[in-house]
């Protein structure tokens, strides 16, 4: 599955060799995230879940969801 996804690197990625990157890809199944150092490990999510996660990080809140 991961080989059919077109990946885009984050504009905030660093590293002199270009291998210190977070990448995002879109497929019919949803959004996918991976680290360029370990491209075989792919996390799948939805746009709403990723948006909520990024909002919490920007707000300085813990990234994990509180227990019910």
C-alpha positions in Angstrom: 0.0 0.0 0.0 2.7 2.5 1.0 4.4 2.2 -2.4 1.3 3.6 -4.2 1.1 6.7 -2.1 2.7 10.0 -3.3 4.6 11.4 -0.3 5.3 15.0 0.4 7.9 16.1 2.9 7.2 18.7 5.6 8.5 22.2 5.0 9.8 22.1 8.6 12.1 19.1 7.9 15.7 19.5 8.6 19.0 17.6 8.3 21.9 18.1 6.0 21.3 14.9 4.2 17.5 15.4 3.9 16.7 12.3 5.9 15.3 14.0 9.0 11.8 14.4 7.6 8.1 13.8 8.4 6.2 12.9 5.2 2.4 12.9 4.5 0.6 11.0 1.8 -3.0 10.8 0.7 -4.8 7.8 -0.6 -8.4 6.6 -1.0 -8.1 5.1 2.5 -7.2 8.5 4.2 -4.1 10.3 5.3 -0.8 8.6 6.0 2.3 9.7 8.0 5.8 8.4 8.1 9.3 9.3 9.0 11.8 9.3 6.1 14.3 7.3 8.2 11.8 4.5 8.5 9.5 4.6 5.4 8.1 1.1 6.0 6.3 2.2 9.2 3.2 4.2 8.1 0.5 5.6 10.4 -3.0 6.0 9.0 -5.4 8.7 10.1 -8.3 10.8 9.1 -8.2 14.5 8.2 -10.3 15.4 11.3 -8.1 13.4 13.7 -4.9 14.9 12.3 -6.4 18.4 12.5 -7.4 17.9 16.1 -3.9 16.5 16.9 -2.1 19.5 15.3 -4.5 21.9 17.1 -3.7 20.4 20.5 0.1 20.5 19.8 -0.1 24.2 18.7 -2.1 25.0 21.8 0.5 23.5 24.0 -1.8 20.7 25.3 -0.7 17.1 25.6 -1.0 15.3 22.3 -2.7 12.3 23.8 -6.4 12.1 24.3 -7.6 12.2 28.0 -9.0 8.9 29.3 -12.9 8.7 29.3 
